[in-house]
Amino acid sequence: MVLAGIAMMARGPVIVELGETFDAPEWQLGLIAPAGTAGYLVVIAFVGFGAGHLDAQRFVTLGLVGSALALLAMAIAPMLAVFLLAVLVRGTMNGVVRGLNRPLLSHFYPDSRGRVYGYYDMAWAAGAVVGPLLVIVAVALLDWRLTYYALAAGMGALALLVWRLDAPAVESSEEPIDRAEVAQLLRRPEVVGMAAAMFFGTGVEGGLFIWLPTYASGELPSHLASITLSVMIAGYVPARFVYGRVADRIGYLRLLLPILVGLVPLFYVTFAYAEGLWILACVAAIGAGIGGIFPLLISYATEAVPHHSGPVTAIAAVSSSLGVGSVPALMGVVISGSDATLAMQLLLVPLGLALVVLVAARVAERRREAIASPDA
């Protein structure tokens, strides 16, 4: 996950270098994100729903080897078209790995799923903080290609490690799923609630990923505006560690609800009143809050159907990807007709909708608890 975080967040600063290296227009550079997402979404859905039928160790090793080769191709790409094709392959291979590694963790640690998922996503956040810095170092030493040589080497070493490891014993196992069970899964209130809240919550996250630097450039000096996104993601790391420690004891929805309740006024203060260094402080606090949405939601849904953690992972990936893709696009329309400040303030809408979904999910959860223990 550290390597995945580095690879994803290295894209932003690398795009500038690609434009200069290949003399490519912005519309071609804009194909990088959808190229990676397209392959990832299709494969993670296929692998996630088929997790009960697959040899996890073999497929994870295959995905890591494929990722290493794709990253190497990105490093040596002679033209942008080759780089884009490699990004597509890398997204596909990443989908294989991501479709299986969370279900594996779910069955390795069924009694501490929230803690393990929190640490797992904390590792991604740590890599995401390092990604832009790695590009800066690579450019200073040689050029942007060094970033992908390093990532390819790391991914190759990880593939070798996974291949050489003995398969560990698991306390539970992933069950194959058929069409009838898929329909039942998609009707479960925990899964529906997760998918809806995930769409809105990660949509807010995607909006911040894309447009926070644009907003900050109009509010802060350039040397501070350039680090706002890194400051926000840095807030993920300690927060996900803490959420992982307490989630299994407190309960996922009990923890998520106060997080979102706190985020609503925090967003309003940040994008309506905060100035200067207070913006950075508020952005770090937003990162600490919003960083809990994905791991806690997917833990909540997986806890309801632990024998189908692969399909739950696939549903979460599709829902979050749709949110991350659609909300920033709508914000772009707003920004083109108005300004970044209004677009950031409008993030309160999907944030509020995510809160409404979670309140409804918590009410439904309490009703189920009351039915299960009528004498309580």
HELIX and SHEET records of a PDB file:
HELIX    1   1 VAL A    2  MET A    9  1                                   8    
HELIX    2   2 ARG A   11  PHE A   22  1                                  12    
HELIX    3   3 GLU A   26  LEU A   29  1                                   4    
HELIX    4   4 ILE A   32  PHE A   49  1                                  18    
HELIX    5   5 ALA A   51  HIS A   53  5                                   3    
HELIX    6   6 ALA A   56  ILE A   76  1                                  21    
HELIX    7   7 LEU A   80  PHE A  108  1                                  29    
HELIX    8   8 ARG A  113  LEU A  141  1                                  29    
HELIX    9   9 ARG A  145  ARG A  164  1                                  20    
HELIX   10  10 ARG A  179  ARG A  187  1                                   9    
HELIX   11  11 PRO A  189  SER A  217  1                                  29    
HELIX   12  12 SER A  222  ALA A  225  1                                   4    
HELIX   13  13 THR A  228  ALA A  234  1                                   7    
HELIX   14  14 TYR A  236  ILE A  250  1                                  15    
HELIX   15  15 TYR A  252  ALA A  272  1                                  21    
HELIX   16  16 LEU A  277  ILE A  290  1                                  14    
HELIX   17  17 ILE A  293  ALA A  304  1                                  12    
HELIX   18  18 PRO A  306  HIS A  308  5                                   3    
HELIX   19  19 SER A  309  GLY A  337  1                                  29    
HELIX   20  20 ALA A  340  GLN A  345  1                                   6    
HELIX   21  21 LEU A  348  ALA A  372  1                                  25    
END                                                                             
